[in-house]
Amino acid sequence: MLPNTDDTRDVRAIVMSLAAEAESLDAHVRRLRGEISAVDARLDAVHESLRGLPGASLPGPDAIDGVKNAASPSVD
């Protein structure tokens, strides 16, 4: 019995579609990680500016890093 070539083409099309979708999602994840890093850098800069104000008693950088790490899930 000969294999059905229509099924083979359908499977190839599905695989190609899923690969393209995975590549698109990976690009979105990389972009979002970059944006999160930029926000983290801004938060660090604001935190340092606030620490420089007279009478400011803010937690140190280690406390801030712990909060950021707890709030950002790993998506690997």
Stockholm file with secondary structure:
# STOCKHOLM 1.0

chainA/1-76         MLPNTDDTRDVRAIVMSLAAEAESLDAHVRRLRGEISAVDARLDAVHESLRGLPGASLPGPDAIDGVKNAASPSVD
#=GR chainA/1-76 SS CCCCHHHHHHHHHHHHHHHHHHHHHHHHHHHHHHHHHHHHHHHHHHHHHHHTSTTCCCCCHHHHHHHHHHHSCCCC
#=GC SS_cons        CCCCHHHHHHHHHHHHHHHHHHHHHHHHHHHHHHHHHHHHHHHHHHHHHHHTSTTCCCCCHHHHHHHHHHHSCCCC
//
